[in-house]
Structures are given as C-alpha cells and as structure tokens.
Amino acid sequence: MGLLLIFVILLHLITLAVLFIATLEKSWWVWSSTESSDLWHNCRFDNETDMWFCTSSRETEWLHAVQVLMVLSLVFSSISFLVFIGQLFIMSKGGLFYLTGVCQAFAGLITFTASLIFTLHNKEILQDSRELSSGHFGYCFILAWVCVPLLIWSGIMYIHLRKRK
C-alpha cells in the first residue's frame, strides 16, 4: 500500500509540474528558433544582447478562454492534491477518494478544452501578419496535450483508490 501511495503522489506532483510548465512557459507556438508565442507573450531572442524580448500577446476572446481554462486546470489539480492529503488524515478506513478524483478528472477535461481551443483557433489567437505555415506548435502545447490523459487517468485512479490502514 505504501508503494501505491508513493506512486499516486508522485504521479500527481509530476502532472501538476508539467501542467504548470505548459501554462507558464513561452512555447505554445514557435515561428523560428528565435521567435515564439505563448499564452501570455510573444517573444523574440536578440543575438546581439543574448536576451529574450517579450511583448504582451494581443488579447482575443479565444486567447482569454485558453488562459482562463489553463489557470483553472492548475487550480483544480492543486485543490485535488490538497484534498487528497487532507483525506489521507481525516477519512475513515475503507473510504474512497471521490472528491479528489473528480477534481483531478475535471482538471483533465479543462486542459483538454483549452488545448482543443488553441488547436482549432490558433489563427485567431495568434493574429500575426505571418503565415501560420511558417511556424509550428511548441513543446508547451504538446505538454498540455500530454497532461490530458495523465490528469484523467489519475482522476480515475483516485476514484477507485480505497483508504487502508
């Protein structure tokens, strides 16, 4: 039981860290090796100064939707972890971690929705004069998609997990 508990906690913390990176890092769309866009900024690397220069992204309704959903997903996953830790100490023997599982699975569905919106509406979100064919999805976008099955799987695992001594 101790090994399963360690595995569940590590999976949750790893998923939470990956979700955090996917939300805050600057690589949802990559134009070139020196230009990228994320949910918050458009960044360009200046070779002369060896620094990134970032400007705020143009605000659109689709971008706001993705931003809100990713932050909401972080909040639900964090709440899920705190509830799990609380339930470990408060819940009686034989209890199921329903609330934790539902929060975690809901975070997965929210991340799915945000990633899907960015996939389908990236032209409206990026609103750049350049052609989208000159760029590609960045690693943060891929991390967001990787989080979806991990969050849902861990949510289902929490729902079936029963507290023992």
MOWO-V31166 format. One record per pair of residues at least 4 apart in sequence whose ideal C-beta (glycine too) atoms are under 7 Angstrom apart, sorted by sequence separation. I is the first residue (numbers start at 1). J is the second residue. D is the distance in Angstrom with one decimal. If there is no record, write none. Layout:
# MOWO-V31166
i: {I:I}
j: {J:J}
d: {D:D}
This chain:
# MOWO-V31166
i: {1:2:3:4:5:6:7:8:9:10:11:12:13:14:15:16:17:18:19:20:21:31:59:60:61:62:63:64:65:66:67:68:69:70:71:72:73:74:75:76:77:78:79:80:81:82:83:84:86:87:91:97:98:99:100:101:102:103:104:105:106:107:108:109:110:111:112:113:114:115:116:117:118:121:122:130:137:139:140:141:142:143:146:147:148:149:150:151:152:153:154:155:156:157:31:37:46:59:137:30:57:126:29:36:45:46:118:29:27:28:35:43:44:123:26:28:34:43:87:122:27:28:34:43:26:42:25:41:42:84:87:41:26:41:42:23:41:83:84:26:40:83:37:80:83:80:118:39:79:80:39:76:77:80:39:115:76:77:114:115:39:76:111:115:73:76:111:112:73:111:72:73:108:111:69:73:108:69:70:107:108:69:105:23:104:105:108:23:66:104:105:23:66:104:105:65:66:102:19:20:101:104:19:62:101:101:19:100:101:62:66:16:97:98:15:16:62:63:97:62:96:60:97:16:60:96:96:60:94:95:12:58:94:93:93:91:93:77:84:37:28:19:29:29:31:36:38:31:31:30:29:30:29:30:29:28:27:27:28:27:28:25:22:21:22:21:22:18:22:18:19:18:15:15:15:15:12:11:8:8:1}
j: {5:6:7:8:9:10:11:12:13:14:15:16:17:18:19:20:21:22:23:24:25:35:63:64:65:66:67:68:69:70:71:72:73:74:75:76:77:78:79:80:81:82:83:84:85:86:87:88:90:91:95:101:102:103:104:105:106:107:108:109:110:111:112:113:114:115:116:117:118:119:120:121:122:125:126:134:141:143:144:145:146:147:150:151:152:153:154:155:156:157:158:159:160:161:36:42:51:64:142:36:63:132:36:43:52:53:125:37:36:37:44:52:53:132:36:38:44:53:97:132:38:39:45:54:38:54:38:54:55:97:100:55:41:56:57:39:57:99:100:43:57:100:57:100:103:103:141:63:103:104:66:103:104:107:67:144:106:107:144:145:70:107:144:148:107:110:147:148:110:148:110:111:148:151:110:114:151:113:114:151:152:114:151:70:151:152:155:71:114:154:155:74:117:155:156:117:118:155:73:74:155:158:74:117:156:158:77:158:159:121:125:77:158:159:77:78:124:125:159:125:159:124:161:81:125:161:162:127:162:163:81:127:163:163:164:163:165:151:158:126:118:111:122:126:130:138:140:134:135:135:135:136:137:138:138:138:138:139:140:140:141:140:140:140:143:143:144:143:147:146:147:147:147:150:151:154:154:154:157:161:164}
d: {6.3:6.5:6.4:6.3:6.4:6.1:6.2:6.4:6.3:6.0:6.1:6.2:6.3:6.3:6.2:6.3:6.5:6.2:6.4:6.3:5.2:4.0:6.2:7.0:6.4:6.6:6.2:6.1:6.2:6.2:6.4:6.0:6.3:6.7:6.5:6.3:6.2:6.2:6.2:6.2:6.7:6.5:6.0:6.3:6.6:6.3:6.1:6.6:5.7:4.4:4.0:5.6:6.1:6.3:6.3:6.1:6.1:6.5:6.8:6.6:6.3:6.4:6.3:6.5:6.5:6.2:6.1:6.4:6.5:6.2:6.2:5.7:5.8:5.6:5.7:5.5:4.3:6.1:6.5:6.9:6.3:6.4:6.5:5.5:6.5:5.6:6.2:6.2:6.5:6.3:6.4:6.7:6.7:6.1:6.6:4.8:5.7:6.6:6.6:4.8:6.1:6.9:6.6:5.5:5.4:5.8:6.4:4.4:5.0:6.1:5.0:5.0:5.3:5.9:5.5:4.7:6.2:6.8:5.7:6.7:6.3:6.0:4.1:4.2:4.3:6.8:6.5:4.0:5.4:6.2:6.2:6.4:6.1:6.1:5.7:6.9:6.0:5.4:4.3:5.1:6.2:5.0:6.6:5.2:6.4:3.7:6.5:6.9:5.5:4.3:6.0:5.2:6.4:6.5:5.1:4.7:5.5:4.2:6.8:5.2:6.5:3.9:5.9:6.6:4.7:6.5:5.2:4.6:4.2:5.2:5.4:4.5:5.5:6.1:5.2:6.7:3.1:5.6:4.9:5.0:3.8:3.6:7.0:4.4:5.8:5.4:6.0:6.7:4.8:5.3:2.9:5.9:5.3:3.6:6.6:5.6:5.1:7.0:6.3:6.3:4.8:5.8:5.8:6.0:6.7:3.4:5.9:4.5:3.5:4.3:6.9:5.2:4.5:6.0:6.9:6.7:5.1:4.8:6.9:4.9:6.8:5.8:5.1:6.4:5.9:7.0:5.7:6.5:6.2:4.9:5.4:5.1:6.5:6.0:6.6:5.2:6.2:6.6:6.8:5.9:6.6:6.8:6.6:5.9:6.6:5.9:6.4:6.4:4.3:5.8:5.6:5.8:6.4:4.4:5.8:5.3:3.2:5.2:5.0:4.6:4.7:4.7:4.8:6.8:3.9:6.0:4.2:5.4:6.2:6.6:4.9:5.6:6.1:4.6:5.9:6.2:5.9:5.4:6.6:6.8:5.2}
